Amino acid sequence: MTKKKRLKKLRNLLLEMGTGKFFYRLERSGKNDNVEALVSVINMMAEEIEEVHVHQGYANANETIKHIVVMHFMFDAKGKILAVNPQACNLLYYVDEDLIGQPLTLLLDENTSKTWEYYLECQQEDNSGENAMQLTFKTKAGLLIPSACYISVINNNKGHEVEKILTVVKHSKKQVALEDELREPALKIYDSEGLEGEIAVEKPMRKKVRLTQDDIKMIEDARSLMLNDLARDFRPLKEFALQLGTNTFKLKYGFKELYGISVYRYLRNERLRKAKVLVQYGDNPFKSIVQLCGFKSEAHFSRTFKKEFGLTPTELRNKTFLNKD
């Protein structure tokens, strides 16, 4: 691999880290040069940041290991991909049409491809029970995702294997301590244009609400869904809450208490943060950034961007380009 390609992958990794995704890694080339040294340092830094969860805004030693489902794959008896969840496509930079009917080795690095092939060989002899293994996925852009994977085999009523389900889980340290009773009054959110013009109106004090651990996990899952798919349309909030198995009040109220910010404001801030990284350090066309970050139109994006950062996307990119020169 040429130095130019290695530097491009390094740039892609840094852009992902800039948008809050610290689980990507770079493949080692084995070369003894400054680029390889930088790759090693960046990989270690990404791993450390993922561990202490800096993206949350703090590093808390009193944390509990959480398990977040990131990717699902369904295979036939021969190991060909039958179905894949949208989040997997998003993280791996593929569309589902590219993956259906393909072997999983298409998405694995060289070492773990052998691990997966060995598992398939052994599975032909014994298709009972569940298995766990460590696999490293390789995105279309060449970034690596080391992942803990759990494999379940589904048999028919005659005991013959019908399909396999592989679940990829990311382990994350997240603060889960929360007071049993939420003391703040409920907030009613109105949003006028996109995510702009959000208004918080205080209501009379309601009866105190007790969040269970399942409620907290639901709120954390809501945050993860937003972070990993900023391009998605999450409106209206009622439908998003139903998708998570809760109601609008508990989602808004719990999110505000757990993260100190409303759902829409958090989503708006994350979209703008990712957009700023892509504008300032990337070369994506603005139309592409609008789609990647979930804005309604280029005009809406430019207006919101300038309101937040004091410059339009064009002005910021031109300023960055001039500073490089």
N, C-alpha and C positions, 0 to 999 in steps of 0.2 A: 504494500500500500504506500502511495506517495505521501510526502510530507504535507502537501496541499490537502489531500483527502483527510488525513489525520487531524489537521487543524480545523477543517470544516466540521468534523464530528465533535471536536472539542468545543467549537463555537455553539453547535446545536445543544450540547449538554449544558453549557452555561446559560443558554437561553431558557431551557427547561427549568433549571435551578432558579433562574430569575423570576419564573412564574409560579414558584412554590412547589415544584415536583423534584424531590430529592432522592427518588428511588432509582433513577437512571444511573448507569455506569458506562464507562468506555472500555472497549476491548484492548488488552495489552498487545503490542506488536512485537515485543522482544528486542526492539532496537535500542541501542544505547546512545541516546541523544537528548537534547533539551526538551523536545516535544514529549518524549516518553516519560521524562521526569515530571513534566507538568501534568500529564495524564494520571500518573500515580498519585500526585498530590491532590488533584481535583477529585479523583475517586475516593480517596480517604476523607476529604473534606465533606463530600456529599454524604458519605456514610455517617460521619460524626453529626452533621446537621440533622439528618434523618433521625438519629438516635435521641438527640436532645430536644427535637421538635421546636426548633427556633422559629419556624414559620408561624407557630402559635403566638409568638411574641415573648416567650419566656422559656427557661429551662428549669423544670421542676423535678427535684429528686424524688418526691413522694408521688410516684405515678404508677399506674397499673398498665400491664401489657394488654392492648386491645388487638383484636383480629378483624381486619376489614377485608371483605371479599372484593377483589378487584376484577378478576377475569373468570369467565366460565367457558369451557369447551365441551362439546358433546361429540363422541366418536362412534363410528360403527365398529363391528367386531374386528375389522381389519386395520383399525387405527386411523381411518380417514375422518376428517372433520365434517360433522353433520350440521352443527350449529355453533354460533359464538355470540356472546352478548355484546351490545354496542360499546360498552366501556372498554372491552378488550381491543376492539377495532380502533378506538380513539387513542389508546395508549401505545398501540403498535404501529399506528399510521397506515393501517390497511382498511379497505372496505370489505364487508362480509363476502361479496362476490369473489374477492381474491383468495379467500380462505376456504370456502366450502368445497369439499372434495379433495383438499390437499392434506398431506401428512403433517403432523405437528413439527417434524424436523425442519420444515420450512421456516419456523419461527424460533428455532433454538440455535445456540452457539455450537461449535464443533464438539466440545467435550460432553455437554449434556445431551446432545443428539444421540451419542453412543449409549448414554444412560437410559434414554427413552427407548431406543431400539432393543436394548437388552431386556428391559421391562416387558416389552411386547412379546419377545420370544418366550420369556418365562411365563407370561400370562396365558399363552396357548396351552400350557400344561396344567396350570392351576388358575382358574378364573373365579376363585372364591375370595370373599373378604375385601377389605379396603387397603390401600397403600398410600404411603407418604414419601415424597422425594423432593430433593432440591433441584430445580431446573433454572437455567438462565435463558430468558427470552431475548430475542434480537429484533429490534424494531426495523422498519423499512429504511429509516435514516441511519441505521448502524449503531444505535445506542443499546446498551444491555440492561436487562431488568432481572437481577437475581431474585428468585421467588420460591417460597415454600408452596408445594403443591400437594393436594389431596385427591386421590383417584378412587372413585366408586364404580363398581361393576354392577350393571343391572341385568339380571337373568329373567328368562321367561318361565312359565309354569313347568317346563320340562327340564329346567336347570341349564339351558343353553344361554350363552351370553347374547344379549341383544345390543347393548351399547355401553360405552364408558362415559363417565362424567368427570372432568378434571376441573377442580376449583383452585384458583390461584389466590393465595392469601398474603396480604402484606401485614407485617407486625409493626405496630406503632405505639409509642408511649404517649398516652394522652391523659390529661388531668380529668378525673372522673368524679372528684369530690365536689359535692354540691349541697348546700344547706337543704334540710328536709322541707323547709317551707320557704316559698318565694314571697318576699315582702313588698315588692314594687307593685303598684297598680298596673292593670292591663293597659296596653297601648294599642290604639287603633291606627292602622297604617293606611294612608291614601297615597296612590301614586298616579300622577297626571299624565306625563309623557314619558314612556319608557320607564326608566328608573329615576328620572328627575322629579323634583318637586315633591319629594317624600315629606309628609307631614305627620308628626306624632301628636296625638290629642289625648290628654289624660282623662280617664274615665273615673267615676266614683270607685272607691275601694271595693274589690270583689272578695269573695270568700277565698282564703288562702288555698293555694294549690300545692299538692305534694307530688313531686316527680319521682317515679320509680327508676331503677337502673335501666329498665327497658326504655323508658322515656328519654333518658340521657343518651343512650345508645342511638335512639332514633334521631335525636338532634345532631349527634356527631355524624351519623350517616348522611343527614341532609347536607351538612357542611362538606363532606367528602364528595357527594354527588355534584355539588356546585363547583368545587375546585377542579374536579377531573373532567368536567364537561361544561366549560363556561359558554360555549356556543349554543347550548341548549336553551330553549324557551321555557322558563320555569313559571310562567304566569298561566292562569291565575293561581294564587297561593293556596286556595282551597283544594285544587286538584293535586298540587304538590304534596299537601298534607295527607290527602287520601292515599296517594301512592305510598307514602311512608307508614300508613296504618295509624294515623292520628287525626286530630282535628286542627283547624286553623289557629284557634286560640292557644292551644298547648304548644304548637310549633313556634308561633311568634313570641309567646311569653317565655318559653323555655330557652329559645335561641338568644333572646335578649339577656337573660340572666347568665347563661353559660358563657357567652362570648362578648357581652357588653355592647352589643350592636344589633340592630334589627336585621331580619333576613334579607330584605331588599337592599339595605345600605351595605351590608357585607358583600352581597353579590355585585353591586355596583363598584365597590372599591376594588374587588379582586379583578373584575373585568378591566378597569382602568389601569391597575397595576401591571397586568399582563400586556395590555395594549402599549403602555409606555415603554416596556422592555423591548417589544417587537418594533416599535417606531424608532427608538433611540439606537438600538444595537443590531437590528435585523435589516433585511432588505425586502421584506414582504411588501407587495403593493397594499395600499390602504384599503382597497376593496376586500382583499384577503383578510386583513386584520379585523375589519368590521365583522366578517363572518366568523372568524376564529374566536372573537371575544363576545359575540352575542349582541352586538348593537343593531338597532333597527335599520339604520341607513348611514351613509357616509356623512350626511349633513348632521344627523343626530350625534354621531360619533365625534365629529370635529367640534361641535358646540359644547358637548359634555367634557371633552378633553381639555379645551381651552379654559372652561370654567374651573376645572380641577387644578391644572398645571400652569395656567397663565400663558400658554402658547398653543397654537393649533398643531396638529400632527406634522403638517408640512414645515412649519416654522421650527419645530424641535429637531426634525430630521436634518433640515438645512443647517441649523446651528451646530449639530453634532458633526456633520460632514465637514464644515468649515474648521471646526476645532481640530479635526484629524489632520487636516492639511497644515 
